[in-house]
């Protein structure tokens, strides 16, 4: 599209209305020149939007986003000359909302940069506030994960969700499904860690009557149940090596046979897998097939641990208290909230919920305080520095004792411990080796 005159802007507005999502044409100095009806409806502004700055309307800022501490897709467009896409949190009449902002440069017929086309992809599976259901978060780590989810969801690409236990992998898998073209189809979860070798094929592919002892009826498998939707293989790292080849054949050919059956069946699903294991290490160790790893990891998404989302803890506390029975009126004291922010949460969000459920039962009024938290949480930052004889320890000694106590609590999970400490596994290994 080439535009040479402001006289064409009414026609541009009509063109923008062909887009179903909120869209606007911006000047080089952030001014809104034209919008579609979806943009006007999204912001429901009490005053005229045309002529105002985009950062003023969407954020309430007096200055562009990059001068307010955020990334700015328009500025990145200017710097790179290419289309940009960034996840922002916008202020709307509905409250704060995640918005996946896509910004594209518009050039004149002479090649000069004249405008920017802004399209807002609304995020419906997560919120930056405690209202509503689904995922919640607003930290940089959460937003980065959500940005990857938004990119992958509309496609058919296989997604591999990586992260520690308790980070919400099934919730993210469901969000991928709900944002996909298969959202109207079924979402089927396969708990790989809970299936024995003898049951795996039967559960996944189904079986015919009489296929084995006890098979008194024909049974449909989970692959067939997922037809037209999403098949979520949770903890795929726990699939026995002997069965991985059958799973690989299903993914590669899109076909399978029921147990005891001879007729070839055709599968129709979008694949999402998840694991807390380090699959690449398993591949090198010979316990996970390399070819299967490459098939399932076309688009890996790393889920942040709660330690990486420490800024989300107050928000998550508010949300969880609303979802825990009889906890709606409860709140945390500043001391209790501070203790939670300092704690490392090896069990992540699942552990946070357990801590709050326990605290709700222990508190007799509407405030949860330090005594209601587990001692390991309430006293987490109270590290003894001096002995009873007031001797002074070196910093190296203090660090070694601290690492030893954490090592026992993390029970061999060096990856989780490294993430909690904010260092690499290599650095952690070197420090532990010196103890």
C-alpha positions as CSV (number, residue, x, y, z in Angstrom):
1,X,0.0,0.0,0.0
2,X,1.4,3.4,-1.0
3,X,-0.1,6.6,0.5
4,X,0.9,10.1,-0.7
5,X,-1.7,12.4,0.9
6,X,-3.6,12.8,4.1
7,X,-6.7,13.2,1.9
8,X,-6.6,9.5,1.4
9,X,-6.9,8.7,5.1
10,X,-10.7,8.2,5.1
11,X,-10.2,5.6,2.4
12,X,-7.5,4.0,4.5
13,X,-9.9,3.7,7.4
14,X,-12.2,1.7,5.2
15,X,-9.4,-0.5,4.1
16,X,-8.4,-1.1,7.7
17,X,-12.0,-2.2,8.4
18,X,-11.2,-5.3,6.3
19,X,-9.1,-6.4,9.3
20,X,-11.0,-8.1,12.1
21,X,-8.5,-7.2,14.8
22,X,-7.9,-3.6,16.0
23,X,-5.7,-1.8,13.5
24,X,-4.4,1.8,13.1
25,X,-2.2,3.8,10.7
26,X,0.5,5.8,12.6
27,X,2.7,8.6,11.6
28,X,6.5,8.6,12.0
29,X,6.0,10.6,15.3
30,X,3.5,8.1,16.8
31,X,0.4,10.0,15.9
32,X,-2.8,8.0,15.1
33,X,-3.9,8.9,11.7
34,X,-6.6,6.4,10.9
35,X,-8.2,3.3,12.7
36,X,-10.7,0.6,12.0
37,X,-13.9,0.1,13.9
38,X,-12.4,-2.7,15.9
39,X,-9.7,-0.3,17.2
40,X,-12.3,2.2,18.3
41,X,-14.4,-0.4,20.0
42,X,-11.3,-1.9,21.7
43,X,-10.4,1.3,23.5
44,X,-13.9,2.9,23.7
45,X,-12.3,6.2,24.2
46,X,-14.3,9.0,25.6
47,X,-12.4,11.5,23.5
48,X,-11.4,11.4,19.8
49,X,-8.6,8.9,19.1
50,X,-7.5,10.3,15.8
51,X,-4.7,12.8,16.3
52,X,-3.5,11.4,19.6
53,X,-0.4,9.4,20.2
54,X,-0.5,5.6,20.2
55,X,1.4,5.4,23.5
56,X,-1.1,7.8,25.1
57,X,-4.1,5.8,24.0
58,X,-2.8,2.3,24.7
59,X,-0.6,2.9,27.8
60,X,-1.6,6.3,29.2
61,X,2.1,7.4,28.8
62,X,3.3,10.9,28.2
63,X,6.3,9.6,26.3
64,X,6.9,6.8,23.8
65,X,7.2,3.3,25.3
66,X,10.9,3.0,25.0
67,X,11.3,6.2,27.1
68,X,9.0,4.6,29.7
69,X,11.1,1.5,30.1
70,X,9.3,-0.7,27.6
71,X,10.2,-2.1,24.2
72,X,8.7,-0.1,21.3
73,X,7.8,-1.9,18.1
74,X,7.6,1.4,16.2
75,X,11.1,2.4,17.2
76,X,12.4,-1.1,16.3
77,X,10.7,-0.7,12.9
78,X,12.6,2.5,12.3
79,X,15.9,0.9,13.4
80,X,15.5,-2.3,11.3
81,X,13.3,-1.3,8.5
82,X,11.4,-4.5,9.0
83,X,8.1,-5.7,10.5
84,X,8.2,-6.1,14.3
85,X,6.0,-8.0,16.8
86,X,6.1,-7.5,20.6
87,X,3.9,-8.4,23.5
88,X,2.6,-5.4,25.5
89,X,0.2,-4.8,28.3
90,X,-2.4,-2.2,27.3
91,X,-4.8,-0.2,29.4
92,X,-8.3,-0.7,28.0
93,X,-11.9,-0.1,29.3
94,X,-11.9,-3.8,30.1
95,X,-8.8,-3.3,32.4
96,X,-5.3,-4.2,31.6
97,X,-4.9,-6.8,28.8
98,X,-2.0,-8.6,27.1
99,X,-1.8,-7.5,23.4
100,X,0.5,-9.0,20.8
101,X,1.4,-5.8,18.8
102,X,2.5,-6.2,15.2
103,X,4.0,-3.1,13.5
104,X,4.8,-2.9,9.8
105,X,6.5,-0.1,7.9
106,X,4.6,1.5,5.0
107,X,6.6,3.0,2.2
108,X,5.7,5.4,-0.6
109,X,6.1,4.5,-4.3
110,X,9.5,6.2,-4.1
111,X,10.6,3.9,-1.3
112,X,10.4,6.5,1.5
113,X,9.1,5.4,4.9
114,X,5.8,7.3,5.4
115,X,3.6,5.5,7.9
116,X,3.3,2.4,10.1
117,X,0.5,-0.1,10.2
118,X,-0.2,-1.4,13.7
119,X,-2.3,-4.5,14.2
120,X,-3.2,-5.7,17.7
121,X,-3.5,-9.5,18.2
122,X,-5.6,-9.7,21.3
123,X,-4.4,-12.4,23.8
124,X,-7.4,-14.3,25.2
125,X,-5.7,-17.0,27.1
126,X,-3.9,-14.9,29.8
127,X,-4.4,-11.8,31.8
128,X,-2.1,-9.5,33.7
129,X,-4.6,-9.0,36.5
130,X,-6.3,-11.3,39.0
131,X,-9.7,-11.2,37.2
132,X,-10.9,-14.0,35.0
133,X,-9.7,-17.6,34.6
134,X,-6.7,-19.2,32.8
135,X,-3.1,-18.1,33.0
136,X,-2.0,-14.9,34.8
137,X,1.2,-13.0,34.8
138,X,2.9,-9.8,33.8
139,X,6.6,-10.4,34.5
140,X,9.2,-10.2,31.7
141,X,9.8,-14.0,31.8
142,X,6.0,-14.7,31.7
143,X,5.5,-12.3,28.8
144,X,8.3,-13.8,26.8
145,X,6.8,-17.3,27.2
146,X,3.4,-15.9,26.2
147,X,4.9,-14.2,23.1
148,X,6.2,-17.6,21.9
149,X,2.8,-19.2,22.6
150,X,1.1,-16.5,20.5
151,X,3.5,-17.2,17.6
152,X,3.1,-21.0,17.7
153,X,-0.6,-21.3,18.4
154,X,-2.1,-20.5,15.0
155,X,0.1,-22.9,13.1
156,X,0.2,-26.7,13.1
157,X,3.9,-26.9,14.2
158,X,4.7,-29.4,17.0
159,X,5.4,-27.7,20.3
160,X,7.6,-29.0,23.1
161,X,7.0,-27.4,26.5
162,X,10.1,-27.4,28.7
163,X,10.3,-26.5,32.4
164,X,10.3,-27.6,36.0
165,X,7.5,-29.5,37.6
166,X,4.7,-27.3,38.7
167,X,5.2,-24.5,36.2
168,X,1.8,-25.1,34.5
169,X,2.7,-27.0,31.3
170,X,-0.8,-28.5,30.9
171,X,-2.3,-25.0,31.3
172,X,0.0,-23.7,28.5
173,X,-0.8,-26.7,26.3
174,X,-4.5,-25.9,26.8
175,X,-3.8,-22.3,25.9
176,X,-2.0,-23.4,22.7
177,X,-5.1,-25.4,21.8
178,X,-7.6,-22.7,22.6
179,X,-5.7,-20.2,20.4
180,X,-5.3,-22.6,17.5
181,X,-7.5,-23.3,14.4
182,X,-8.4,-26.6,16.2
183,X,-9.9,-24.9,19.2
184,X,-13.4,-26.3,18.5
185,X,-11.9,-29.8,18.5
186,X,-11.0,-32.0,21.5
187,X,-8.0,-31.5,23.7
188,X,-6.8,-34.9,24.8
189,X,-4.1,-35.4,27.4
190,X,-1.9,-38.5,27.6
191,X,-0.1,-38.9,31.0
192,X,3.0,-40.7,29.7
193,X,4.5,-41.2,33.1
194,X,1.5,-43.1,34.4
195,X,1.4,-45.7,31.7
196,X,3.1,-49.1,31.8
197,X,4.6,-50.5,28.6
198,X,1.7,-53.0,28.4
199,X,-0.9,-50.3,28.6
200,X,0.8,-47.6,26.5
201,X,-0.2,-49.0,23.1
202,X,-3.7,-49.8,24.2
203,X,-4.3,-46.4,25.6
204,X,-2.8,-44.5,22.7
205,X,-4.0,-46.6,19.8
206,X,-6.9,-48.5,21.2
207,X,-7.5,-52.2,20.9
208,X,-9.7,-54.8,19.3
209,X,-11.9,-57.2,21.1
210,X,-9.9,-60.3,22.1
211,X,-6.6,-58.6,21.4
212,X,-5.3,-59.7,24.8
213,X,-6.6,-61.3,28.0
214,X,-9.2,-59.0,29.4
215,X,-10.0,-57.2,26.2
216,X,-13.7,-58.1,26.2
217,X,-14.7,-55.1,24.1
218,X,-13.3,-52.9,21.4
219,X,-11.7,-49.7,22.8
220,X,-11.0,-46.4,21.0
221,X,-7.5,-45.0,21.7
222,X,-6.6,-41.5,22.7
223,X,-5.2,-40.8,19.2
224,X,-8.6,-41.4,17.7
225,X,-10.3,-39.4,20.5
226,X,-8.0,-36.4,19.6
227,X,-9.2,-36.4,15.9
228,X,-9.6,-32.8,14.7
229,X,-8.0,-31.4,17.9
230,X,-4.8,-31.5,20.0
231,X,-3.0,-34.5,21.4
232,X,-1.0,-33.5,24.5
233,X,1.7,-35.9,25.5
234,X,2.6,-34.9,29.1
235,X,6.0,-36.0,30.4
236,X,7.1,-37.5,27.1
237,X,10.5,-38.1,28.6
238,X,9.0,-41.0,30.6
239,X,8.0,-43.0,27.5
240,X,10.0,-46.3,27.5
241,X,12.7,-46.5,24.8
242,X,11.0,-49.6,23.4
243,X,7.8,-47.7,22.6
244,X,9.4,-44.5,21.3
245,X,9.8,-46.1,17.8
246,X,6.0,-46.6,17.6
247,X,5.3,-43.1,18.7
248,X,7.8,-41.9,16.1
249,X,6.0,-43.8,13.4
250,X,2.7,-42.3,14.4
251,X,4.2,-38.8,14.2
252,X,6.0,-39.3,10.9
253,X,3.3,-41.2,8.9
254,X,0.2,-40.0,10.6
255,X,-1.0,-43.6,10.7
256,X,-1.3,-46.4,13.3
257,X,-2.9,-49.7,13.9
258,X,-5.0,-50.6,17.0
259,X,-3.7,-53.4,19.2
260,X,-4.9,-56.6,17.5
261,X,-6.1,-54.7,14.4
262,X,-4.8,-55.0,10.8
263,X,-6.5,-52.0,9.2
264,X,-4.4,-48.9,9.0
265,X,-5.9,-45.9,10.8
266,X,-5.3,-42.3,9.9
267,X,-4.6,-39.8,12.7
268,X,-5.6,-36.1,12.6
269,X,-4.2,-34.1,15.5
270,X,-1.9,-31.2,16.4
271,X,0.9,-32.5,18.7
272,X,2.0,-30.7,21.9
273,X,4.5,-32.4,24.2
274,X,5.9,-31.5,27.6
275,X,8.6,-32.7,29.9
276,X,10.6,-31.6,32.9
277,X,13.5,-33.7,31.8
278,X,16.6,-32.6,29.8
279,X,15.8,-34.5,26.6
280,X,19.1,-33.6,24.9
281,X,21.0,-35.2,27.8
282,X,18.8,-38.3,27.5
283,X,19.5,-38.4,23.8
284,X,23.3,-38.4,24.4
285,X,22.8,-41.1,27.1
286,X,20.8,-43.3,24.7
287,X,17.6,-43.2,26.7
288,X,15.6,-41.0,24.2
289,X,15.6,-41.4,20.5
290,X,17.3,-38.6,18.6
291,X,14.9,-38.8,15.6
292,X,11.9,-38.6,18.0
293,X,13.5,-35.6,19.8
294,X,13.8,-33.7,16.5
295,X,10.2,-34.6,15.6
296,X,8.7,-33.2,18.7
297,X,10.9,-30.2,19.3
298,X,10.2,-28.2,16.2
299,X,9.1,-25.2,18.4
300,X,10.4,-25.5,22.0
301,X,8.9,-23.1,24.6
302,X,10.7,-22.8,28.0
303,X,8.3,-22.2,30.9
304,X,9.9,-19.9,33.5
305,X,10.2,-21.2,37.1
306,X,8.5,-19.2,39.8
307,X,11.9,-17.8,40.9
308,X,12.2,-16.3,37.4
309,X,8.7,-14.8,37.9
310,X,9.2,-13.3,41.4
311,X,7.4,-10.1,40.3
312,X,4.3,-12.2,39.6
313,X,4.1,-13.7,43.1
314,X,1.7,-11.0,44.5
315,X,-0.6,-11.4,41.5
316,X,-0.5,-15.2,41.7
317,X,-1.3,-15.0,45.4
318,X,-4.4,-12.9,44.7
319,X,-5.5,-15.3,42.0
320,X,-5.0,-18.5,44.0
321,X,-6.7,-17.1,47.0
322,X,-9.7,-16.4,44.8
323,X,-9.7,-20.0,43.6
324,X,-9.1,-21.7,46.9
325,X,-12.4,-22.6,48.6
326,X,-13.2,-20.3,51.6
327,X,-10.1,-18.1,50.9
328,X,-11.7,-15.3,49.0
329,X,-11.6,-12.9,51.9
330,X,-8.0,-13.8,52.9
331,X,-5.0,-11.6,52.3
332,X,-1.3,-11.7,53.1
333,X,0.6,-9.5,55.5
334,X,3.6,-7.6,54.1
335,X,5.9,-9.9,56.1
336,X,4.3,-13.0,54.7
337,X,4.4,-11.7,51.2
338,X,8.0,-10.7,51.6
339,X,8.9,-14.2,52.8
340,X,7.2,-15.7,49.7
341,X,9.1,-13.4,47.4
342,X,12.4,-14.5,49.0
343,X,11.7,-18.2,48.9
344,X,13.0,-20.3,45.9
345,X,9.9,-22.6,45.3
346,X,11.4,-25.9,44.1
347,X,7.8,-26.9,43.5
348,X,6.9,-23.7,41.6
349,X,3.2,-22.6,41.3
350,X,1.9,-26.0,42.6
351,X,4.0,-25.5,45.8
352,X,2.7,-21.9,46.1
353,X,-0.9,-23.2,46.0
354,X,-0.1,-25.9,48.6
355,X,1.5,-23.2,50.9
356,X,-1.5,-21.0,50.6
357,X,-4.0,-23.8,51.2
358,X,-2.2,-24.7,54.4
359,X,-2.0,-21.1,55.5
360,X,-5.8,-20.6,54.9
361,X,-6.5,-23.4,57.4
362,X,-4.1,-22.1,60.0
363,X,-5.2,-18.4,60.0
364,X,-8.2,-17.6,62.2
365,X,-8.9,-14.2,60.7
366,X,-8.6,-12.7,57.2
367,X,-4.9,-12.1,57.3
368,X,-2.2,-14.7,56.6
369,X,1.0,-13.9,58.5
370,X,4.4,-15.4,58.9
371,X,3.4,-18.0,61.6
372,X,0.9,-19.5,59.1
373,X,3.7,-20.3,56.5
374,X,5.8,-23.4,56.7
375,X,9.0,-22.8,58.7
376,X,11.2,-23.5,55.6
377,X,9.4,-20.6,53.9
378,X,9.2,-18.2,56.8
379,X,12.8,-18.6,57.9
380,X,14.3,-19.1,54.4
381,X,16.5,-16.0,54.5
382,X,17.7,-16.5,58.0
383,X,21.1,-17.9,57.3
384,X,23.4,-18.2,60.4
385,X,26.5,-16.1,59.8
386,X,28.4,-16.4,63.1
387,X,28.8,-19.2,65.6
388,X,27.9,-18.9,69.3
389,X,31.5,-17.8,70.0
390,X,31.1,-14.8,67.7
391,X,33.8,-16.1,65.3
392,X,33.6,-14.6,61.8
393,X,33.3,-16.9,58.8
394,X,34.7,-16.1,55.4
395,X,32.3,-15.4,52.5
396,X,33.6,-18.6,50.9
397,X,32.6,-20.6,54.0
398,X,29.1,-19.0,54.1
399,X,28.6,-19.7,50.5
400,X,29.6,-23.3,50.8
401,X,27.3,-23.9,53.8
402,X,24.4,-22.2,52.0
403,X,25.0,-24.3,48.9
404,X,25.1,-27.5,51.0
405,X,21.8,-26.7,52.6
406,X,20.1,-25.9,49.3
407,X,21.6,-29.0,47.7
408,X,19.9,-31.2,50.3
409,X,16.6,-29.4,49.8
410,X,16.7,-29.6,46.0
411,X,17.5,-33.4,46.1
412,X,19.8,-33.6,43.2
413,X,17.9,-31.2,40.9
414,X,20.9,-29.2,39.9
415,X,19.1,-27.5,37.1
416,X,16.4,-26.2,39.3
417,X,18.9,-25.1,41.9
418,X,21.0,-23.3,39.3
419,X,17.9,-21.5,38.1
420,X,16.9,-20.5,41.6
421,X,20.3,-19.1,42.3
422,X,20.4,-17.3,38.9
423,X,23.6,-19.0,37.7
424,X,24.4,-21.6,35.0
425,X,24.5,-25.3,35.7
426,X,28.2,-25.2,34.7
427,X,28.9,-22.5,37.4
428,X,26.9,-24.4,40.0
429,X,28.8,-27.7,39.2
430,X,32.1,-25.8,39.6
431,X,31.0,-24.4,43.0
432,X,29.7,-27.7,44.3
433,X,32.9,-29.5,43.2
434,X,35.0,-27.1,45.4
435,X,33.0,-28.0,48.5
